[in-house]
Amino acid sequence: MELQLFINAEYSSQTPLPPRIDEHIRQARLAADHGLTGASVGQHLSLGDLQWPPPIQFLSYLTAKVPELKLSLTAVLVPFFDPVLLAESVAFLDVLTGGRLTVGVAPGWVEAEFMALGRNKADRLVAFEHGLRTLDALLRGDEIEVGGRPVRLGLRPVQRPRPPILLGASSPRTARTFAPLADSMVLSAHVPLDRQVRIQQAFLQGKGLTGDQIPTMPILRNVFVAETRAKAIELAMPYLAKSYAHFRDWGLFTQVLREKGEVDRFQELLLSRVIVGDPEDVAQGLKLHADALRTDTFLLRMQWRGMPSEHVENAIKLIGDRVIPLL
């Protein structure tokens, strides 16, 4: 089983960011030293009282500090970008990583982010398809037409024909629709396991694959481990709840996942998305997901808004020393 660290750099706008970035570099170094093979970052815009480091710039810095890790964008929100500029940035990031980049892509879902960019959220799937097709073609070295003129990207990635492109989707319909444009999927941390299974099946249908032909498909999961189950719950759940309260306010449960009773069932909805406990609990939870989804690659999100880095660093050490030997 392959485990990677998902760096959840989610902070209040009042938090000084330079020391937090140093903490994330230290976490990535610990991950590399304790048997994790990669690091991944996601994307949200820094609006209002939240700040998130831009993912491409963040990974460009990270690869210089911890060059042995595989790196992945999980996921870059394609409708936010000019697709030609995005392709150039991705190609250069693959160069910086020495060809160790995986590109997760998603259409985005937060209304406020589209409004801040002056874009209509209702057009996001059209923009996503156009951007994804352009990204694919330019990274392959193909010529496309932009405004009636031919365009070919002179800056090429190390990986040929291009870095792997993984689709991030939270619904079977989106997974099925865009499956032909991606190599595989990255399965969202926001989705319970039973829904992940349905989304995976839809993706395979869209690709024309059977259950025996599943490509490498990383599972993003909220995971936290401590010496005891009680301690893990005590350390993790308050920060998880604070983080997911923002997602709830943005409409994750009602508008994106279409789940019922999200106000009354918030704690239940939260628990269905996490693997929290002692090393044996976490190993068992990872095995359960691996068996259900027939994959063995995990991106572990082990930090949430306000959680001290010390908790994360201790969890990374336990993952390496106590969880990996059980897998």
NUFIZA-274830 format. One line per 5 residues: for each residue x, z, y of N, C-alpha, C. Coordinates in nm, 3 decimals. Layout:
<pts>
X:Z:Y:X:Z:Y:X:Z:Y; ...;
</pts>
This chain:
<pts>
0.085:0.000:-0.119:0.000:0.000:0.000:0.088:0.000:0.124; 0.054:-0.083:0.221:0.131:-0.093:0.344:0.057:-0.025:0.458; 0.126:0.069:0.524:0.067:0.143:0.635:0.140:0.109:0.764; 0.062:0.087:0.870:0.117:0.060:1.002:0.051:0.154:1.102; 0.117:0.174:1.214:0.068:0.264:1.319:-0.008:0.183:1.424;
-0.132:0.223:1.449:-0.206:0.168:1.563:-0.183:0.261:1.681; -0.123:0.209:1.788:-0.091:0.290:1.905:-0.211:0.287:1.999; -0.282:0.398:2.006:-0.403:0.405:2.088:-0.369:0.467:2.223; -0.312:0.386:2.312:-0.267:0.435:2.443:-0.384:0.438:2.540; -0.467:0.539:2.526:-0.592:0.555:2.601:-0.582:0.681:2.686;
-0.582:0.664:2.820:-0.556:0.779:2.906:-0.649:0.780:3.027; -0.665:0.899:3.081:-0.732:0.914:3.210:-0.649:0.845:3.317; -0.716:0.795:3.420:-0.644:0.730:3.530:-0.554:0.827:3.605; -0.576:0.956:3.589:-0.494:1.057:3.655:-0.370:1.094:3.575; -0.356:1.043:3.456:-0.243:1.078:3.369:-0.121:0.996:3.407;
-0.006:1.059:3.436:0.117:0.982:3.462:0.156:0.904:3.337; 0.167:0.772:3.350:0.186:0.689:3.232:0.330:0.681:3.180; 0.434:0.682:3.264:0.569:0.667:3.209:0.605:0.764:3.097; 0.579:0.895:3.109:0.613:0.983:2.996:0.529:0.957:2.872; 0.405:0.908:2.891:0.321:0.876:2.774:0.378:0.754:2.699;
0.429:0.657:2.772:0.490:0.542:2.707:0.611:0.587:2.626; 0.690:0.676:2.683:0.805:0.731:2.608:0.759:0.799:2.479; 0.646:0.868:2.485:0.593:0.932:2.364:0.556:0.829:2.259; 0.495:0.719:2.301:0.456:0.616:2.205:0.578:0.550:2.141; 0.684:0.533:2.218:0.807:0.480:2.159:0.862:0.578:2.055;
0.856:0.706:2.087:0.902:0.807:1.990:0.814:0.805:1.865; 0.683:0.790:1.881:0.594:0.780:1.765:0.629:0.658:1.680; 0.655:0.546:1.745:0.688:0.424:1.671:0.819:0.441:1.595; 0.916:0.507:1.657:1.042:0.534:1.589:1.020:0.623:1.467; 0.939:0.727:1.483:0.907:0.814:1.370:0.836:0.736:1.260;
0.745:0.648:1.299:0.674:0.567:1.200:0.772:0.484:1.118; 0.866:0.419:1.186:0.966:0.338:1.116:1.052:0.423:1.024; 1.084:0.543:1.067:1.170:0.631:0.988:1.098:0.695:0.870; 0.964:0.692:0.871:0.886:0.759:0.766:0.804:0.660:0.682; 0.848:0.537:0.676:0.792:0.445:0.579:0.679:0.357:0.628;
0.636:0.369:0.754:0.537:0.276:0.807:0.609:0.148:0.849; 0.543:0.035:0.834:0.612:-0.092:0.847:0.585:-0.166:0.977; 0.489:-0.120:1.055:0.455:-0.195:1.175:0.384:-0.110:1.278; 0.361:-0.171:1.393:0.286:-0.106:1.501:0.194:-0.209:1.564; 0.081:-0.161:1.610:-0.023:-0.249:1.664:-0.085:-0.186:1.787;
-0.129:-0.270:1.880:-0.201:-0.222:1.998:-0.324:-0.308:2.021; -0.425:-0.248:2.083:-0.548:-0.318:2.116:-0.555:-0.347:2.265; -0.676:-0.381:2.312:-0.691:-0.415:2.452:-0.824:-0.369:2.508; -0.817:-0.299:2.619:-0.928:-0.278:2.710:-0.871:-0.286:2.851; -0.953:-0.320:2.947:-0.907:-0.321:3.086:-0.903:-0.180:3.141;
-0.808:-0.155:3.229:-0.795:-0.025:3.294:-0.889:-0.020:3.414; -1.009:0.030:3.389:-1.113:0.034:3.492:-1.160:0.178:3.512; -1.198:0.212:3.634:-1.257:0.343:3.662:-1.159:0.455:3.632; -1.200:0.548:3.545:-1.115:0.665:3.519:-1.035:0.651:3.391; -1.017:0.527:3.340:-0.939:0.505:3.219:-0.826:0.406:3.245;
-0.716:0.422:3.173:-0.608:0.324:3.178:-0.557:0.296:3.037; -0.528:0.167:3.013:-0.477:0.120:2.885:-0.362:0.023:2.915; -0.245:0.040:2.861:-0.138:-0.057:2.885:-0.175:-0.196:2.835; -0.150:-0.301:2.911:-0.178:-0.437:2.865:-0.100:-0.466:2.736; -0.164:-0.523:2.636:-0.103:-0.527:2.502:0.020:-0.615:2.488;
0.020:-0.733:2.549:0.135:-0.822:2.532:0.259:-0.763:2.599; 0.242:-0.711:2.719:0.355:-0.648:2.787:0.403:-0.525:2.711; 0.309:-0.448:2.659:0.344:-0.326:2.587:0.425:-0.359:2.461; 0.381:-0.458:2.384:0.454:-0.494:2.263:0.589:-0.557:2.295; 0.599:-0.627:2.408:0.727:-0.683:2.449:0.829:-0.571:2.471;
0.784:-0.462:2.529:0.872:-0.346:2.551:0.901:-0.275:2.419; 0.798:-0.260:2.338:0.813:-0.185:2.213:0.912:-0.253:2.119; 0.908:-0.384:2.109:0.997:-0.452:2.015:1.144:-0.436:2.053; 1.171:-0.416:2.182:1.309:-0.391:2.223:1.356:-0.252:2.183; 1.261:-0.158:2.170:1.295:-0.020:2.139:1.298:0.008:1.989;
1.208:-0.057:1.915:1.200:-0.036:1.770:1.194:-0.173:1.704; 1.306:-0.244:1.700:1.303:-0.386:1.662:1.270:-0.413:1.516; 1.279:-0.312:1.430:1.255:-0.337:1.288:1.108:-0.341:1.250; 1.020:-0.297:1.336:0.877:-0.294:1.303:0.812:-0.431:1.318; 0.722:-0.465:1.226:0.630:-0.574:1.250:0.537:-0.533:1.366;
0.491:-0.631:1.443:0.403:-0.599:1.554:0.278:-0.685:1.547; 0.167:-0.626:1.591:0.043:-0.702:1.591:-0.041:-0.668:1.714; -0.106:-0.770:1.766:-0.207:-0.755:1.871:-0.340:-0.736:1.801; -0.399:-0.618:1.817:-0.522:-0.588:1.742:-0.626:-0.523:1.832; -0.697:-0.600:1.906:-0.689:-0.745:1.915:-0.683:-0.783:2.061;
-0.628:-0.901:2.089:-0.629:-0.953:2.225:-0.765:-1.018:2.250; -0.822:-0.993:2.367:-0.957:-1.039:2.399:-0.947:-1.177:2.465; -0.964:-1.278:2.386:-0.935:-1.417:2.425:-1.012:-1.462:2.549; -1.142:-1.429:2.566:-1.213:-1.478:2.686:-1.159:-1.424:2.818; -1.072:-1.322:2.814:-1.017:-1.267:2.937:-0.904:-1.353:2.994;
-0.854:-1.450:2.916:-0.732:-1.521:2.951:-0.755:-1.670:2.973; -0.671:-1.729:3.057:-0.654:-1.872:3.052:-0.585:-1.903:2.920; -0.642:-1.991:2.837:-0.588:-2.007:2.701:-0.448:-2.066:2.697; -0.409:-2.148:2.794:-0.274:-2.203:2.795:-0.173:-2.092:2.825; -0.205:-2.007:2.924:-0.116:-1.895:2.956:-0.108:-1.797:2.839;
-0.221:-1.775:2.771:-0.220:-1.687:2.655:-0.130:-1.743:2.546; -0.141:-1.872:2.518:-0.058:-1.933:2.415:0.091:-1.920:2.449; 0.127:-1.941:2.574:0.266:-1.927:2.614:0.315:-1.783:2.594; 0.231:-1.685:2.633:0.270:-1.544:2.619:0.285:-1.505:2.473; 0.193:-1.551:2.389:0.200:-1.519:2.246:0.323:-1.583:2.183;
0.350:-1.708:2.219:0.468:-1.775:2.164:0.596:-1.700:2.200; 0.606:-1.655:2.325:0.727:-1.584:2.366:0.736:-1.447:2.299; 0.622:-1.381:2.281:0.625:-1.253:2.212:0.672:-1.270:2.068; 0.633:-1.379:2.003:0.683:-1.405:1.868:0.833:-1.428:1.870; 0.883:-1.493:1.975:1.028:-1.509:1.990:1.096:-1.373:2.004;
1.041:-1.288:2.090:1.101:-1.156:2.112:1.104:-1.072:1.985; 1.002:-1.086:1.901:0.995:-1.007:1.778:1.073:-1.070:1.664; 1.132:-1.187:1.687:1.202:-1.254:1.579:1.110:-1.307:1.471; 0.987:-1.341:1.511:0.891:-1.396:1.414:0.821:-1.291:1.331; 0.798:-1.173:1.391:0.730:-1.064:1.318:0.595:-1.030:1.381;
0.534:-1.126:1.448:0.410:-1.101:1.522:0.288:-1.150:1.444; 0.183:-1.069:1.446:0.051:-1.110:1.401:-0.043:-1.102:1.520; -0.130:-1.200:1.534:-0.217:-1.209:1.652:-0.362:-1.184:1.611; -0.411:-1.066:1.640:-0.554:-1.039:1.623:-0.628:-1.088:1.747; -0.743:-1.149:1.726:-0.822:-1.204:1.838:-0.966:-1.155:1.826;
-1.029:-1.135:1.941:-1.168:-1.091:1.943:-1.234:-1.140:2.071; -1.368:-1.147:2.071:-1.439:-1.198:2.190:-1.465:-1.094:2.297; -1.442:-0.963:2.267:-1.474:-0.858:2.363:-1.621:-0.820:2.360; -1.652:-0.702:2.413:-1.791:-0.658:2.407:-1.834:-0.568:2.523; -1.740:-0.523:2.608:-1.773:-0.428:2.714:-1.818:-0.503:2.840;
-1.942:-0.484:2.878:-2.001:-0.554:2.993:-1.919:-0.536:3.120; -1.874:-0.413:3.147:-1.802:-0.386:3.272:-1.672:-0.465:3.281; -1.609:-0.492:3.168:-1.484:-0.567:3.170:-1.508:-0.712:3.209; -1.612:-0.773:3.155:-1.645:-0.910:3.193:-1.683:-0.917:3.341; -1.759:-0.819:3.389:-1.799:-0.819:3.529:-1.677:-0.806:3.620;
-1.580:-0.721:3.581:-1.461:-0.703:3.664:-1.379:-0.831:3.675; -1.387:-0.916:3.574:-1.314:-1.043:3.574:-1.397:-1.157:3.634; -1.520:-1.125:3.676:-1.606:-1.227:3.732:-1.657:-1.325:3.629; -1.674:-1.277:3.506:-1.717:-1.365:3.397:-1.848:-1.314:3.338; -1.921:-1.405:3.281:-2.051:-1.373:3.225:-2.034:-1.338:3.077;
-2.070:-1.217:3.042:-2.057:-1.176:2.903:-2.138:-1.266:2.809; -2.248:-1.321:2.858:-2.331:-1.408:2.774:-2.257:-1.534:2.730; -2.150:-1.570:2.802:-2.074:-1.690:2.768:-1.952:-1.659:2.681; -1.939:-1.535:2.638:-1.813:-1.493:2.575:-1.784:-1.566:2.444; -1.884:-1.597:2.364:-1.857:-1.661:2.235:-1.814:-1.806:2.254;
-1.872:-1.873:2.353:-1.828:-2.009:2.385:-1.684:-2.008:2.435; -1.655:-1.914:2.525:-1.518:-1.902:2.577:-1.421:-1.863:2.465; -1.467:-1.777:2.374:-1.381:-1.735:2.263:-1.345:-1.854:2.174; -1.444:-1.934:2.139:-1.416:-2.049:2.053:-1.320:-2.148:2.121; -1.346:-2.176:2.248:-1.259:-2.269:2.321:-1.117:-2.213:2.328;
-1.106:-2.085:2.363:-0.973:-2.024:2.375:-0.900:-2.019:2.242; -0.973:-1.990:2.135:-0.911:-1.980:2.003:-0.863:-2.116:1.955; -0.944:-2.218:1.977:-0.901:-2.354:1.937:-0.778:-2.398:2.017; -0.777:-2.366:2.145:-0.663:-2.401:2.229:-0.538:-2.325:2.187; -0.554:-2.195:2.162:-0.441:-2.112:2.117:-0.381:-2.167:1.988;
-0.466:-2.198:1.892:-0.421:-2.250:1.764:-0.344:-2.381:1.782; -0.401:-2.472:1.858:-0.337:-2.604:1.874:-0.203:-2.594:1.945; -0.197:-2.518:2.055:-0.074:-2.511:2.132:0.036:-2.439:2.056; 0.001:-2.333:1.982:0.103:-2.262:1.904:0.157:-2.350:1.792; 0.078:-2.442:1.742:0.123:-2.535:1.638:0.210:-2.647:1.694;
0.214:-2.660:1.827:0.288:-2.768:1.888:0.207:-2.894:1.910; 0.075:-2.885:1.891:-0.011:-3.001:1.910:-0.035:-3.028:2.059; -0.071:-3.149:2.088:-0.106:-3.188:2.224:-0.258:-3.178:2.242; -0.300:-3.117:2.352:-0.442:-3.108:2.383:-0.466:-3.172:2.520; -0.592:-3.187:2.554:-0.628:-3.242:2.684:-0.686:-3.133:2.772;
-0.632:-3.119:2.891:-0.681:-3.022:2.989:-0.704:-3.096:3.120; -0.830:-3.101:3.163:-0.862:-3.170:3.288:-0.826:-3.317:3.285; -0.836:-3.377:3.167:-0.806:-3.520:3.155:-0.658:-3.551:3.141; -0.573:-3.447:3.134:-0.429:-3.469:3.122:-0.379:-3.409:2.990; -0.280:-3.473:2.928:-0.225:-3.418:2.803:-0.137:-3.296:2.830;
-0.151:-3.195:2.744:-0.073:-3.072:2.757:-0.015:-3.037:2.621; 0.115:-3.013:2.617:0.180:-2.962:2.496:0.272:-2.847:2.537; 0.270:-2.739:2.462:0.349:-2.621:2.495:0.495:-2.643:2.454; 0.586:-2.638:2.550:0.727:-2.654:2.519:0.789:-2.532:2.454; 0.736:-2.414:2.487:0.785:-2.289:2.429:0.717:-2.268:2.295;
0.795:-2.270:2.186:0.738:-2.259:2.052:0.766:-2.123:1.991; 0.674:-2.070:1.913:0.699:-1.945:1.840:0.804:-1.966:1.731; 0.859:-1.857:1.682:0.954:-1.863:1.571:0.883:-1.902:1.442; 0.767:-1.842:1.417:0.693:-1.868:1.294:0.630:-2.007:1.300; 0.638:-2.079:1.189:0.579:-2.211:1.182:0.479:-2.218:1.067;
0.364:-2.282:1.089:0.334:-2.358:1.210:0.302:-2.272:1.332; 0.267:-2.142:1.309:0.239:-2.049:1.419:0.226:-1.911:1.359; 0.225:-1.804:1.442:0.199:-1.670:1.390:0.059:-1.661:1.329; 0.040:-1.573:1.230:-0.094:-1.556:1.172:-0.195:-1.514:1.277; -0.314:-1.572:1.271:-0.424:-1.536:1.360:-0.532:-1.467:1.278;
-0.566:-1.344:1.316:-0.664:-1.263:1.245:-0.784:-1.238:1.335; -0.902:-1.260:1.283:-1.026:-1.244:1.357:-1.071:-1.098:1.355; -1.104:-1.047:1.473:-1.170:-0.918:1.484:-1.318:-0.939:1.511; -1.403:-0.887:1.423:-1.547:-0.909:1.438:-1.621:-0.784:1.392; -1.731:-0.752:1.459:-1.810:-0.634:1.426:-1.945:-0.667:1.366;
-1.968:-0.796:1.336:-2.094:-0.835:1.274:-2.069:-0.945:1.172; -2.149:-0.951:1.066:-2.134:-1.060:0.968:-2.149:-1.198:1.031; -2.240:-1.211:1.127:-2.262:-1.342:1.188:-2.137:-1.392:1.260; -2.074:-1.305:1.339:-1.952:-1.346:1.409:-1.841:-1.377:1.310; -1.830:-1.295:1.207:-1.726:-1.319:1.106:-1.744:-1.453:1.037;
-1.867:-1.486:1.001:-1.895:-1.611:0.932:-1.873:-1.732:1.025; -1.916:-1.720:1.150:-1.907:-1.831:1.244:-1.763:-1.870:1.275; -1.678:-1.770:1.298:-1.543:-1.800:1.344:-1.439:-1.796:1.232; -1.480:-1.771:1.110:-1.386:-1.767:0.998:-1.301:-1.894:0.986; -1.359:-2.014:1.005:-1.276:-2.135:0.990:-1.161:-2.145:1.090;
-1.167:-2.069:1.200:-1.065:-2.078:1.304:-0.955:-1.973:1.289; -0.962:-1.889:1.186:-0.864:-1.781:1.169:-0.809:-1.783:1.027; -0.692:-1.724:1.012:-0.629:-1.715:0.880:-0.690:-1.603:0.797; -0.727:-1.494:0.864:-0.784:-1.379:0.796:-0.858:-1.295:0.899; -0.888:-1.169:0.862:-0.956:-1.076:0.951:-0.875:-0.949:0.966;
-0.900:-0.878:1.074:-0.863:-0.736:1.084:-0.995:-0.661:1.096; -1.018:-0.566:1.007:-1.147:-0.498:0.997:-1.152:-0.380:1.094; -1.255:-0.376:1.177:-1.263:-0.286:1.291:-1.277:-0.140:1.252; -1.211:-0.053:1.330:-1.224:0.091:1.311:-1.362:0.141:1.352; -1.433:0.064:1.433:-1.563:0.109:1.484:-1.675:0.091:1.381;
-1.644:0.030:1.267:-1.747:-0.009:1.171:-1.737:0.076:1.045; -1.848:0.135:0.998:-1.845:0.212:0.873:-1.808:0.123:0.754; -1.764:0.185:0.646:-1.712:0.111:0.531:-1.814:0.015:0.472; -1.940:0.057:0.456:-2.037:-0.034:0.395:-2.059:-0.159:0.479; -2.054:-0.145:0.610:-2.068:-0.262:0.698:-1.940:-0.346:0.695;
-1.824:-0.282:0.683:-1.700:-0.357:0.669:-1.707:-0.451:0.548; -1.763:-0.401:0.439:-1.775:-0.483:0.318:-1.861:-0.606:0.346; -1.974:-0.588:0.416:-2.062:-0.701:0.448:-1.993:-0.801:0.541; -1.918:-0.751:0.637:-1.847:-0.838:0.730:-1.739:-0.917:0.655; -1.670:-0.851:0.565:-1.568:-0.921:0.486:-1.631:-1.031:0.402;
-1.743:-1.002:0.339:-1.811:-1.102:0.256:-1.853:-1.222:0.341; -1.902:-1.195:0.463:-1.943:-1.304:0.552:-1.823:-1.390:0.591; -1.710:-1.326:0.618:-1.589:-1.401:0.652:-1.547:-1.492:0.537; -1.547:-1.438:0.416:-1.508:-1.518:0.301:-1.602:-1.637:0.282; -1.731:-1.615:0.305:-1.827:-1.726:0.298:-1.794:-1.833:0.401;
-1.763:-1.788:0.524:-1.729:-1.882:0.630:-1.602:-1.962:0.601; -1.509:-1.900:0.527:-1.385:-1.968:0.490:-1.399:-2.050:0.363; -1.512:-2.033:0.292:-1.527:-2.100:0.164:-1.442:-2.040:0.056; -1.417:-1.907:0.064:-1.334:-1.837:-0.034:-1.420:-1.749:-0.123; -1.367:-1.716:-0.239:-1.433:-1.624:-0.330:-1.371:-1.486:-0.319;
-1.431:-1.389:-0.388:-1.379:-1.253:-0.386:-1.242:-1.240:-0.449; -1.198:-1.343:-0.523:-1.065:-1.342:-0.584:-0.961:-1.408:-0.495; -1.003:-1.450:-0.375:-0.912:-1.523:-0.286:-0.899:-1.455:-0.150; -0.906:-1.324:-0.149:-0.900:-1.251:-0.022:-0.759:-1.257:0.035; -0.744:-1.311:0.158:-0.611:-1.310:0.220:-0.576:-1.170:0.267;
-0.452:-1.148:0.305:-0.412:-1.019:0.360:-0.504:-0.983:0.476; -0.572:-0.870:0.466:-0.677:-0.836:0.560:-0.661:-0.689:0.601; -0.586:-0.661:0.708:-0.564:-0.522:0.748:-0.694:-0.449:0.783; -0.698:-0.322:0.751:-0.811:-0.236:0.783:-0.767:-0.139:0.893; -0.830:-0.147:1.009:-0.804:-0.051:1.116:-0.894:0.070:1.094;
-0.833:0.189:1.087:-0.912:0.309:1.060:-0.863:0.426:1.143; -0.957:0.511:1.188:-0.923:0.638:1.250:-0.881:0.735:1.140; -0.756:0.778:1.145:-0.699:0.861:1.039:-0.624:0.977:1.102; -0.642:1.096:1.046:-0.559:1.209:1.090:-0.536:1.302:0.972; -0.413:1.351:0.961:-0.374:1.438:0.850:-0.304:1.562:0.904;
-0.332:1.675:0.843:-0.264:1.801:0.871:-0.242:1.872:0.738; -0.179:1.985:0.743:-0.147:2.058:0.619:-0.272:2.098:0.543; -0.379:2.129:0.615:-0.505:2.165:0.551:-0.618:2.082:0.611; -0.728:2.071:0.537:-0.843:1.997:0.586:-0.899:2.061:0.713; -0.908:2.194:0.714:-0.964:2.264:0.830:-0.879:2.239:0.954;
-0.747:2.242:0.936:-0.659:2.219:1.051:-0.671:2.077:1.102; -0.682:1.980:1.013:-0.697:1.840:1.054:-0.824:1.821:1.135; -0.933:1.879:1.090:-1.060:1.868:1.162:-1.050:1.935:1.299; -0.989:2.053:1.302:-0.973:2.126:1.428:-0.892:2.046:1.530; -0.784:1.980:1.485:-0.696:1.909:1.576:-0.750:1.773:1.619;
-0.822:1.707:1.528:-0.860:1.568:1.555:-0.997:1.552:1.618; -1.096:1.624:1.568:-1.234:1.590:1.601:-1.269:1.603:1.749; -1.219:1.701:1.824:-1.254:1.707:1.967:-1.209:1.582:2.043; -1.091:1.530:2.010:-1.039:1.412:2.079:-1.109:1.285:2.033; -1.139:1.278:1.903:-1.218:1.166:1.853:-1.354:1.160:1.921;
-1.418:1.275:1.934:-1.551:1.279:1.996:-1.544:1.236:2.142; -1.440:1.278:2.213:-1.426:1.240:2.353:-1.404:1.090:2.367; -1.322:1.034:2.280:-1.295:0.890:2.285:-1.422:0.810:2.254; -1.490:0.848:2.147:-1.609:0.772:2.108:-1.727:0.796:2.200; -1.725:0.903:2.278:-1.830:0.921:2.379:-1.823:0.808:2.482;
-1.701:0.763:2.516:-1.687:0.650:2.607:-1.741:0.523:2.543; -1.705:0.500:2.416:-1.756:0.380:2.348:-1.909:0.384:2.338; -1.963:0.503:2.314:-2.109:0.517:2.309:-2.169:0.480:2.444; -2.109:0.529:2.552:-2.161:0.501:2.686:-2.149:0.352:2.719; -2.051:0.284:2.661:-2.035:0.141:2.682:-2.132:0.058:2.598;
-2.204:0.124:2.508:-2.303:0.053:2.428:-2.257:0.010:2.291; -2.149:0.071:2.240:-2.096:0.030:2.109:-2.201:0.042:2.000; -2.265:0.157:1.989:-2.357:0.181:1.877:-2.488:0.104:1.892; -2.541:0.099:2.014:-2.672:0.039:2.033:-2.667:-0.111:2.056; -2.573:-0.158:2.139:-2.570:-0.298:2.178:-2.485:-0.385:2.087;
-2.375:-0.328:2.034:-2.282:-0.407:1.953:-2.314:-0.392:1.805; -2.323:-0.268:1.758:-2.344:-0.244:1.615:-2.491:-0.231:1.577; -2.580:-0.219:1.677:-2.725:-0.213:1.655:-2.764:-0.098:1.563; -2.698:0.016:1.581:-2.730:0.132:1.499:-2.838:0.215:1.568; -2.922:0.278:1.488:-3.038:0.351:1.539:-3.005:0.499:1.559;
-3.073:0.559:1.657:-3.065:0.703:1.677:-2.927:0.752:1.714; -2.851:0.674:1.796:-2.713:0.710:1.820:-2.697:0.840:1.900; -2.797:0.878:1.977:-2.785:1.003:2.053:-2.798:1.123:1.960; -2.900:1.122:1.875:-2.922:1.234:1.786:-2.821:1.240:1.672; -2.762:1.125:1.635:-2.676:1.118:1.519:-2.530:1.093:1.558;
-2.490:1.128:1.678:-2.355:1.095:1.723:-2.248:1.151:1.630; -2.260:1.276:1.590:-2.159:1.336:1.502:-2.155:1.265:1.367; -2.272:1.231:1.315:-2.278:1.159:1.188:-2.215:1.020:1.201; -2.247:0.951:1.309:-2.190:0.820:1.331:-2.039:0.826:1.344; -1.990:0.930:1.408:-1.846:0.948:1.425:-1.778:0.970:1.290;
-1.832:1.058:1.209:-1.770:1.092:1.081:-1.766:0.974:0.986; -1.857:0.878:1.001:-1.858:0.763:0.911:-1.746:0.664:0.941; -1.667:0.693:1.044:-1.561:0.602:1.086:-1.422:0.662:1.075; -1.408:0.776:1.010:-1.280:0.847:1.011:-1.239:0.890:0.871; -1.108:0.903:0.854:-1.050:0.965:0.736:-0.965:1.081:0.787;
-1.014:1.202:0.772:-0.949:1.321:0.828:-0.940:1.427:0.720; -0.822:1.488:0.705:-0.809:1.595:0.606:-0.664:1.625:0.575; -0.642:1.690:0.461:-0.506:1.719:0.415:-0.450:1.593:0.349; -0.323:1.593:0.308:-0.264:1.470:0.252:-0.342:1.413:0.134; -0.394:1.498:0.047:-0.472:1.449:-0.067:-0.602:1.384:-0.021;
-0.668:1.444:0.078:-0.792:1.385:0.132:-0.766:1.246:0.189; -0.659:1.234:0.267:-0.630:1.108:0.335:-0.591:1.001:0.232; -0.510:1.038:0.136:-0.473:0.942:0.031:-0.597:0.893:-0.043; -0.688:0.986:-0.074:-0.811:0.948:-0.144:-0.897:0.855:-0.057; -0.907:0.886:0.073:-0.986:0.802:0.162:-0.929:0.662:0.176;
-0.798:0.651:0.184:-0.735:0.520:0.193:-0.757:0.441:0.064; -0.746:0.507:-0.049:-0.769:0.439:-0.177:-0.913:0.391:-0.188; -1.008:0.472:-0.140:-1.149:0.433:-0.143:-1.171:0.304:-0.064; -1.114:0.298:0.056:-1.129:0.178:0.139:-1.057:0.059:0.074; -0.939:0.082:0.020:-0.864:-0.027:-0.042:-0.940:-0.085:-0.161;
-1.002:0.002:-0.240:-1.077:-0.046:-0.357:-1.202:-0.124:-0.314; -1.272:-0.072:-0.212:-1.396:-0.136:-0.168:-1.370:-0.272:-0.103; -1.258:-0.283:-0.031:-1.230:-0.405:0.045:-1.121:-0.492:-0.019; -1.069:-0.446:-0.131:-0.970:-0.522:-0.208:-0.853:-0.568:-0.121; -0.801:-0.474:-0.046:-0.685:-0.500:0.038:-0.600:-0.374:0.041;
-0.477:-0.387:0.082:-0.387:-0.271:0.076:-0.307:-0.252:0.204; -0.355:-0.306:0.316:-0.286:-0.293:0.444:-0.374:-0.217:0.542; -0.320:-0.110:0.599:-0.396:-0.026:0.691:-0.324:-0.012:0.824; -0.401:-0.016:0.933:-0.354:0.019:1.066:-0.414:0.156:1.098; -0.330:0.256:1.112:-0.376:0.394:1.127:-0.381:0.432:1.274;
-0.503:0.455:1.325:-0.519:0.507:1.460:-0.524:0.658:1.450; -0.419:0.725:1.500:-0.406:0.870:1.481:-0.401:0.947:1.611; -0.438:0.883:1.722:-0.439:0.951:1.852:-0.556:0.900:1.933; -0.618:0.993:2.008:-0.732:0.960:2.091:-0.716:1.029:2.225; -0.798:0.991:2.319:-0.779:1.034:2.457:-0.758:1.186:2.468;
-0.644:1.224:2.529:-0.615:1.363:2.554:-0.536:1.434:2.446; -0.519:1.373:2.328:-0.449:1.439:2.218:-0.299:1.446:2.248; -0.236:1.563:2.235:-0.092:1.574:2.258:-0.013:1.492:2.157; 0.095:1.433:2.202:0.178:1.352:2.113:0.234:1.435:1.997; 0.256:1.563:2.019:0.309:1.649:1.913:0.220:1.645:1.788;
0.087:1.645:1.807:-0.004:1.637:1.693:0.016:1.506:1.617; 0.031:1.398:1.692:0.047:1.266:1.630:0.180:1.258:1.555; 0.284:1.308:1.616:0.416:1.303:1.553:0.417:1.383:1.423; 0.354:1.498:1.422:0.346:1.576:1.298:0.266:1.502:1.191; 0.159:1.434:1.234:0.077:1.358:1.140:0.155:1.241:1.081;
0.233:1.173:1.164:0.315:1.062:1.114:0.412:1.111:1.008; 0.475:1.225:1.032:0.568:1.280:0.934:0.497:1.312:0.803; 0.376:1.369:0.812:0.301:1.399:0.691:0.258:1.273:0.617; 0.225:1.169:0.692:0.190:1.042:0.628:0.307:0.994:0.543; 0.426:0.996:0.604:0.544:0.948:0.532:0.585:1.039:0.417;
0.583:1.170:0.440:0.637:1.264:0.342:0.537:1.302:0.232; 0.407:1.303:0.267:0.310:1.358:0.172:0.202:1.260:0.130; 0.165:1.164:0.218:0.055:1.073:0.183:0.108:0.950:0.110; 0.210:0.885:0.163:0.260:0.763:0.100:0.299:0.785:-0.046; 0.361:0.898:-0.083:0.394:0.917:-0.224:0.271:0.925:-0.316;
0.153:0.952:-0.259:0.030:0.960:-0.341:-0.040:0.826:-0.357; 0.005:0.724:-0.285:-0.067:0.596:-0.286:-0.013:0.502:-0.395;
</pts>
